[in-house]
Amino acid sequence: MEAKKVLFISQEVSPYVPDTPMSKLGCEIPQSIHGREFEVRIFTPKYGCINERRNQLHEVIRLSGLNLMIDDNDHPLIIKVATLLPSRMQVYFIDNDDYFHPLPEKGLETEVIPEENDERLMFFTAGVMETVKKLRWQPSVIHCSGWVSALAPLYLRTKYADDPTFRSAKIVYALQPEKFDGALDPRFVEKLEQNEFSAENLSAISGAPVDYITLNKFAIDYSDAVMQVTEDVDPALIEYAKQSGKPFLEYIPEEERKKKQVEFYRSLIGDGEDDF
């Protein structure tokens, strides 16, 4: 039987960025299911702290070069790839010198330059969509992990809803405890509208500051299912996910996680294979 394809859109992935609970899970969860039944690929930002030589990243010329328009400015899309061992899984990095570049301070760009996070999210999300299309790689499940991936469900269910690459995919939004302070740029909704999103598409985030809770609720609204990845997720988001009526996988201890996650994916895509 042909393996089902699972696309991970991940905020952080170890060992490319410093070890944190999020980055470790960004590596462990995809590797745990990659194999006979699932073919997995990961997309993540190419943060400036990532050592390209040590991690053997290289640019994929045929996937790079597209200009993405954000707030009336063109931003070149650069795609780099590495192989995650021991699983030999492909990890794709979304890069651009405006949004991802080396910093004199320690920390990721999302932490050190938070005023750019609205555009950074837009660029990252559009970069993932356009690259997966070019790859002609049609996922059955799209697993979005962390608030940096929170716009992906919106893009998938509106702008890319009729694209054959994504049309049949089930979107899973994975709740993580890592937050950002304050709110995104006040012109965030305006910038999205410039990118052909309608007022109706954006009604849930219009008219008030878009903070961490609001952004995550917005991602849940456009997803097919929700997962709680760790025990310490904000209770307001857990309650919102449960009240949405969408399939919800509560926190599972590590020793049971692979089995339960595989079962969860199967329930979404209608695959009745025997359990692990």
C-alpha positions as CSV (number, residue, x, y, z in Angstrom):
1,M,0.0,0.0,0.0
2,E,1.3,3.5,-0.9
3,A,2.3,5.5,2.2
4,K,0.0,8.4,3.1
5,K,1.8,11.8,2.9
6,V,1.9,14.0,6.0
7,L,3.1,17.6,5.8
8,F,4.4,19.1,9.0
9,I,4.5,23.0,9.1
10,S,6.6,23.5,12.2
11,Q,7.6,26.6,14.2
12,E,10.9,25.0,15.4
13,V,12.7,21.8,14.7
14,S,15.7,20.4,16.6
15,P,18.7,20.0,15.9
16,Y,18.5,23.0,13.6
17,V,17.6,25.5,16.3
18,P,18.5,25.3,20.0
19,D,16.8,22.6,22.0
20,T,13.5,23.7,23.5
21,P,10.4,21.6,24.3
22,M,8.9,22.8,21.1
23,S,11.9,22.1,18.9
24,K,12.4,18.7,20.3
25,L,8.8,17.8,19.6
26,G,9.2,19.3,16.2
27,C,11.8,16.6,15.5
28,E,10.4,13.7,17.6
29,I,6.8,13.6,16.4
30,P,7.4,13.6,12.7
31,Q,10.2,11.0,13.0
32,S,8.1,8.8,15.2
33,I,5.5,8.2,12.4
34,H,7.7,8.4,9.3
35,G,8.1,5.0,7.7
36,R,6.1,2.3,6.1
37,E,2.7,3.9,6.6
38,F,3.4,7.6,6.4
39,E,5.8,9.6,4.3
40,V,6.6,12.8,6.1
41,R,8.1,16.1,5.1
42,I,8.7,19.1,7.3
43,F,8.7,22.8,6.5
44,T,10.1,25.3,9.0
45,P,11.6,28.8,8.9
46,K,15.2,29.2,8.1
47,Y,16.1,31.3,11.2
48,G,19.4,33.2,11.1
49,C,20.9,31.1,13.9
50,I,20.8,27.9,11.8
51,N,24.3,26.8,10.8
52,E,23.9,25.8,7.2
53,R,27.3,24.1,6.9
54,R,27.0,22.1,10.1
55,N,23.5,21.0,9.2
56,Q,24.2,20.5,5.5
57,L,21.6,22.8,4.2
58,H,21.6,23.6,0.5
59,E,19.5,25.8,-1.7
60,V,17.1,24.2,-4.2
61,I,17.3,26.5,-7.2
62,R,14.3,25.1,-9.0
63,L,12.1,25.9,-6.0
64,S,13.6,29.3,-5.2
65,G,13.2,32.6,-7.0
66,L,9.4,33.4,-6.6
67,N,8.6,36.9,-5.3
68,L,5.9,37.0,-2.6
69,M,4.1,40.3,-2.3
70,I,3.5,41.6,1.3
71,D,2.3,45.1,2.0
72,D,3.0,46.1,-1.6
73,N,6.6,44.9,-1.4
74,D,8.2,42.0,-3.2
75,H,10.2,39.5,-1.1
76,P,12.2,36.8,-2.8
77,L,11.5,33.2,-1.7
78,I,14.6,31.1,-1.1
79,I,14.2,27.3,-0.4
80,K,16.8,25.3,1.3
81,V,16.7,21.6,2.2
82,A,18.4,19.2,4.6
83,T,18.0,15.5,5.5
84,L,17.1,14.8,9.1
85,L,18.9,11.7,10.4
86,P,18.4,8.9,11.3
87,S,15.0,8.8,9.5
88,R,16.4,10.5,6.3
89,M,13.3,12.7,6.3
90,Q,13.4,15.8,4.1
91,V,13.3,19.2,5.9
92,Y,12.6,22.3,3.8
93,F,13.5,25.7,5.1
94,I,11.7,28.9,4.1
95,D,14.3,31.7,3.8
96,N,14.4,35.4,2.9
97,D,16.9,38.0,4.0
98,D,14.2,40.5,5.1
99,Y,12.6,38.2,7.6
100,F,15.2,35.6,8.5
101,H,18.8,36.6,9.0
102,P,21.6,36.4,11.6
103,L,21.2,38.5,14.7
104,P,23.7,40.0,17.1
105,E,21.5,39.0,20.0
106,K,20.7,35.4,21.0
107,G,17.2,34.2,20.1
108,L,15.1,33.7,17.1
109,E,13.8,36.5,14.9
110,T,10.3,35.9,16.2
111,E,11.5,36.8,19.7
112,V,14.1,39.5,18.9
113,I,12.2,41.4,16.2
114,P,8.5,40.8,17.2
115,E,7.2,43.9,15.3
116,E,7.8,42.0,12.0
117,N,6.0,38.8,13.1
118,D,2.8,39.6,11.1
119,E,4.6,39.8,7.8
120,R,7.0,37.0,8.8
121,L,4.0,34.7,9.3
122,M,2.5,35.7,6.0
123,F,5.7,35.1,4.1
124,F,6.4,31.8,5.8
125,T,2.9,30.5,5.1
126,A,2.8,31.6,1.5
127,G,6.3,30.2,1.0
128,V,5.2,26.8,2.2
129,M,2.1,26.7,0.0
130,E,3.9,27.7,-3.1
131,T,6.8,25.3,-2.5
132,V,4.6,22.2,-1.8
133,K,2.7,23.0,-5.1
134,K,5.9,23.1,-7.0
135,L,6.9,19.8,-5.5
136,R,3.6,18.2,-6.7
137,W,3.5,16.5,-3.4
138,Q,-0.1,16.0,-2.3
139,P,-0.5,15.5,1.5
140,S,-3.3,13.6,3.1
141,V,-2.7,15.4,6.5
142,I,-1.3,18.8,7.1
143,H,0.0,19.1,10.7
144,C,0.5,22.8,11.8
145,S,2.5,23.2,14.9
146,G,3.1,26.4,16.8
147,W,1.7,29.9,16.4
148,V,4.1,30.6,13.5
149,S,2.0,28.1,11.5
150,A,-1.3,29.6,12.6
151,L,-2.1,31.2,9.2
152,A,-1.7,28.0,7.3
153,P,-5.3,26.8,7.9
154,L,-6.7,30.1,6.6
155,Y,-4.6,29.9,3.5
156,L,-5.5,26.3,2.9
157,R,-9.2,26.8,3.3
158,T,-9.5,30.0,1.3
159,K,-6.8,31.0,-1.1
160,Y,-5.7,27.4,-1.9
161,A,-9.0,25.7,-1.3
162,D,-9.4,24.6,-4.9
163,D,-5.8,23.7,-5.5
164,P,-5.5,19.9,-6.2
165,T,-2.4,19.7,-4.1
166,F,-4.3,20.6,-0.9
167,R,-8.0,20.1,-1.7
168,S,-8.3,16.7,-0.1
169,A,-6.0,17.3,2.9
170,K,-7.1,17.3,6.5
171,I,-5.7,20.1,8.6
172,V,-4.6,19.4,12.1
173,Y,-3.7,22.3,14.3
174,A,-1.4,21.3,17.2
175,L,-1.7,23.5,20.3
176,Q,1.6,24.5,21.9
177,P,2.2,26.4,25.1
178,E,4.9,28.8,23.7
179,K,3.4,32.3,23.4
180,F,4.3,35.7,22.0
181,D,3.8,38.9,24.0
182,G,1.4,41.6,23.1
183,A,-0.3,41.7,19.7
184,L,0.6,41.5,16.1
185,D,1.0,44.7,14.0
186,P,-2.2,46.8,14.0
187,R,-2.2,46.6,10.2
188,F,-2.1,42.8,10.1
189,V,-5.7,42.4,8.8
190,E,-5.2,45.2,6.3
191,K,-2.1,43.4,4.9
192,L,-4.0,40.1,4.7
193,E,-6.8,41.9,2.7
194,Q,-4.1,43.1,0.3
195,N,-3.3,39.5,-0.3
196,E,-6.9,38.7,-1.5
197,F,-8.4,37.6,1.7
198,S,-12.0,38.9,2.2
199,A,-13.4,40.7,5.2
200,E,-15.6,37.6,5.8
201,N,-12.5,35.4,5.9
202,L,-10.9,37.7,8.5
203,S,-13.9,38.6,10.6
204,A,-12.7,36.7,13.6
205,I,-9.5,38.8,13.9
206,S,-10.9,42.1,12.8
207,G,-11.6,45.1,15.0
208,A,-9.4,44.2,18.0
209,P,-5.7,43.4,18.6
210,V,-4.6,40.0,17.4
211,D,-2.8,38.4,20.4
212,Y,-1.7,34.8,21.0
213,I,-5.1,33.5,22.1
214,T,-6.9,35.2,19.2
215,L,-4.5,34.0,16.6
216,N,-4.7,30.4,17.9
217,K,-8.5,30.5,18.0
218,F,-8.4,31.7,14.4
219,A,-6.3,28.7,13.4
220,I,-8.7,26.3,15.1
221,D,-11.6,27.9,13.2
222,Y,-10.1,26.9,9.8
223,S,-8.7,23.5,10.9
224,D,-10.4,20.1,10.6
225,A,-9.0,18.8,13.9
226,V,-7.0,19.9,16.9
227,M,-4.3,18.2,19.0
228,Q,-3.0,19.2,22.5
229,V,0.7,18.5,22.3
230,T,1.8,19.2,25.9
231,E,0.1,19.3,29.3
232,D,0.7,23.1,29.8
233,V,-1.4,24.5,26.9
234,D,-3.5,27.5,27.8
235,P,-6.8,26.3,29.2
236,A,-8.7,28.8,27.2
237,L,-7.5,27.2,23.9
238,I,-8.3,23.7,25.1
239,E,-11.8,24.8,26.0
240,Y,-12.2,26.6,22.7
241,A,-11.1,23.5,20.8
242,K,-13.5,21.3,22.6
243,Q,-16.4,23.6,22.1
244,S,-15.7,23.8,18.4
245,G,-17.0,20.3,18.0
246,K,-14.0,19.3,15.9
247,P,-12.1,16.1,16.5
248,F,-9.8,16.8,19.5
249,L,-6.9,14.7,20.6
250,E,-6.0,15.6,24.2
251,Y,-2.5,15.3,25.7
252,I,-1.1,11.8,25.4
253,P,2.0,10.7,27.4
254,E,5.1,10.1,25.2
255,E,4.9,6.3,25.5
256,E,1.4,6.3,23.9
257,R,1.8,9.3,21.6
258,K,2.7,7.5,18.4
259,K,-0.1,5.0,18.5
260,K,-2.7,7.5,19.4
261,Q,-1.5,10.1,16.8
262,V,-1.5,7.5,14.0
263,E,-5.1,6.4,15.0
264,F,-6.1,10.1,15.0
265,Y,-4.8,10.7,11.5
266,R,-6.4,7.5,10.3
267,S,-9.8,8.6,11.7
268,L,-9.5,11.8,9.7
269,I,-8.6,10.3,6.4
270,G,-10.7,7.2,6.7
271,D,-7.9,4.7,6.8
272,G,-8.8,1.5,8.8
273,E,-5.4,-0.2,9.0
274,D,-4.6,-2.4,12.0
275,D,-3.1,-0.5,14.9
276,F,0.6,-0.4,15.7
